[in-house]
Structures are given as C-alpha cells and as structure tokens.
Amino acid sequence: MATTLFDDFDPISSKQWKQKIQFDLKGADYNETLVWNSPEDIQVKPFYHNDENSKTYSANTKATDFKICQNIFVFDVEKSIERAIDSLSRGAESLRFSIENESIDINKLLQNIPLENVTIYFNLSFISIDFVKKIDAFAARNNTIIYCNLDPIGQLAKDGNWFKTKEKNNFETLNLISKQINSISLLSVNTDLYQNAGANMVQQLAYSISQANEYFNRIELIRKPIVFEVAVGTNYFFEIAKLRALRILFKLVAKEYNHDLDCNIIVSPTKRNKTLYDYNINMLRTTTECMSAIIGGANAITNLPYDALYHKDNEFGDRIARNQLLILKNESYFDKVNNPADGSYYIENLTRQLAEKSLNLFKDIEANGGFLKQLNDGIIKRKIQESADLEQNLFNSGNEILLGTNKHPNKMDRMKDDLELFPFVKQNPRKTLIKPIIEKRLAEKTEQERLNLE
C-alpha cells in the first residue's frame, strides 16, 4: 500500500517551533529580536504555520494573463504611431496613450496600428463627451478592448481642481457619457498618486476603494470594469499582498451595487524610491517591483525606465524597461502559473491583514462623510503627509536604505550635466479648490544637496 513521506513524521505545531526558536535565542526576547512592525501596524513574524492560518481570502489572481504595456505620450500623432508600432514589434502587448487636448485625431492615431489582441488604455487630461464617443465608435468598429481611464476625483486630488466641463460638474458629464457609449470602459481610480505621495498600504487600499465607492454612488450606469492604476514599491511580499487585497476589497464593495465585473489593474513601479545617483540600481528596484505586480495578479504592467527621472522618453530606456518584463514573462516562467502566491501562509496572512485593516479604514471614511468630503476637508492629504513624514524620517536617519544614495554612495558620481528633466517637486502657485496631494521622492533633498556641491 502506497504511503506518502509525510505519514512517517508527526506534524510539528507552531507552538513547538516557537519553543525551539526561543531556546536557540539563548535568553533574547523573541518579539524584540525576530518580530518587526510595518508602517501599516502589521507584525511580521519569523515563520508562519498552517495552524495559525485558519482564515484566508481567495484573490483568484491570474499571473499568466498580464500584458506588457508601453506608455506613449501623444503630441505628434505620426511619431506616436511609429513608436506604438515599434513597441508592439519589440514585445509590447498593450499601449497606454496619454493625451492632453481634444485636437488629437483618434482615428488617425489608432487605425494604422495593428491592434489584434492588443489592449488600449487612454489617460486623458480632460473630459469631453464628443472625444470619448469617438473612442467608443472606433472600439465598436474594430472590436478593440479600450479603457478610457477617466478619474475626475483623482484629478481633483492631484491637481486641486476638477476637469473643466460644459456641464454642471464632472459627474454629470460622466453620466451623460455612460449613457451614450457601449464598447469601452469609462472609469478609473488613480491610486498610484497615494503611493508616490507617501501613503502606507492600508491608506492606499482604503482610499482606492473609497474613491471607487464614490463612483458607484454617483454614476448611474457602470457596464464595464473599473481600472485601478497602481504603483508598487520594493516591499516585495507586502506589494504582492496589496494587489491581492485590492481585488478582494473591490469585489466586496462592488457586490453591494450588484456590479459583478472584476476590476482591471494596471501597475507601474513607484517613483518614490527611485534615484538620480547610481541610477542603474533603479533597474534592480523595478525588476522586483514588476515581479510583485505579476505574482499579485496585475492585468497589465508598464515598467518605469531606469532614467525616467532625468531623461526625456528615449528608445534605449524604453527598450531596457520593456526587456525586463519580457525576461520575466518568457524566460522566468511567470507566464506559466496562475495564483502563484496561493498556499504561502505569509502572503495569505498579509493579504488578510491588509484587507481587514483597509476595510476598517474605508468604513471609518464612509461614517465620517465619505472620501470626497474628507478630500475637500484636507483630511486625506494630512493623513498621507503624516505617513510620508514617518517614512522620510526613516530614510533621513538611515533606517530605510536606498543603496547608492544614503548607503554606499559613489562620491565621484556626477549628474548635473545629464538632467534633461527637472527631477524634483515643481512649485506651481495658482488658485485651487483644495490643496493637491503632492508626489515626492525620498531622495530629493539629498540629491539637491549633492547637485549643489558638483
């Protein structure tokens, strides 16, 4: 009779493991020595055991489905077409076009690009009923999957003002559009703003779901998935859990509105931990961040070029960023396994704790007037700033390390003559409805001091 290897050994409980560890510590305190606390107030233990993992949530991630996405800023349509075709020929499977004005000819932009099995995202810096209807008409004629990524609440949070529209407000415009389109997804939640501004993961998740909840309350007709634009950092396992928790929370909230479609998550590496000096280390950071995105179940990933902080878009930086994803997808077997994080007690425990803590914060936001009210009152900005200040203090004190910047810096490195872009927070004094949430990198002050000494 066949027996398994495990039948020959008695199971060892978590209590027994802890006793053995305590013995080996030779009197050192277990909690002080081996347990650390995250910014989200999650205690991370040295080991996890199935007898402590009684409550788990199914995230149903699909790592094999992720698309390699190329960002393209559209100014010159002909050059954008050329770049899109080149990107697709070199491995991109999805395109995200950023468009700043309504004069762009959508049909001209899209009709000469081979779009079979290609997903298109649009990031629009405006809301226009006529413009969105043109996109919808193209999608219908060509059977193309298009996400419009309109996020007026995100615009308010980032810019301090709503989109300018002819209608009474942005929600009236969205309601009018939603009744006149059939083929494209309309709404998105720009959650990468919160990560890049310094919010912890519980805040990122709670604010994202609260923002989506505002759309469920205010938009009468939502027939397509909502897109979440997410930034991930280098806390590898936490970021995997964050994306899994986002899907769980979205389904939980969407169910209350009888919305049975899953969300679509497009992920980019964060800018917050990226650096000017020793910039090649950015490639190591973005590689692990893209791995978190894949295992966490992103639908699409757009990598951040290693030189994006200080160089204009260029072919070499784009190619290296795209090749990182191609290696992960085609040479690292990340395209072979769905739900790769399932069964990891650590990741499942993190997913549960992030989801539960974020849900509690979401409920608190709703009990105190909702996300828009707290955004207008400055509460969201203040809470993010408090988290950002804590992280900044850790960096300044050397407890949060950016290799090549606050640890083992190359004193001979020179960057002043290489700056094509201004890599620091830009001051733009103007009249706004609210104080905008500002993205800021951890290394900015350190880098400015080094530049001044060159």
Secondary structure, 3 states (H helix, E strand, C coil): CCCCHHHHCCCCCHHHHHHHHHHHCCCCCHHHHHCEECCCCCEECCCCCHHHCCCCCCCCCCHHHCEEEEEEEECCHHHHHHHHHHHHHCCCCEEEEEECCCCCCHHHHHHCCCCCCCEEEEEECCCCHHHHHHHHHHHHHHCCEEEEEECHHHHHHHHCCCCCCCCCCHHHHHHHHHCCCCCCEEEEEECHHHHHHCCCHHHHHHHHHHHHHHHHHHCCCCCCCCEEEEEECCCHHHHHHHHHHHHHHHHHHHHCCCCCCCCEEEEEECCCCCCCCCCCHHHHHHHHHHHHHHHHCCCEECCCCCCCCCCCCCHHHHHHHHHHHHHHHHCCCCCCCCCCCCCCHHHHHHHHHHHHHHHHHHHHHHHCCCHHHHHHCCHHHHHHHHHHHHHHHHHHCCCCCCECCCECCCCCCCCHHHCCCCCCCCCCCCCCCCCCCCCCCCCHHHHHHHHHHC
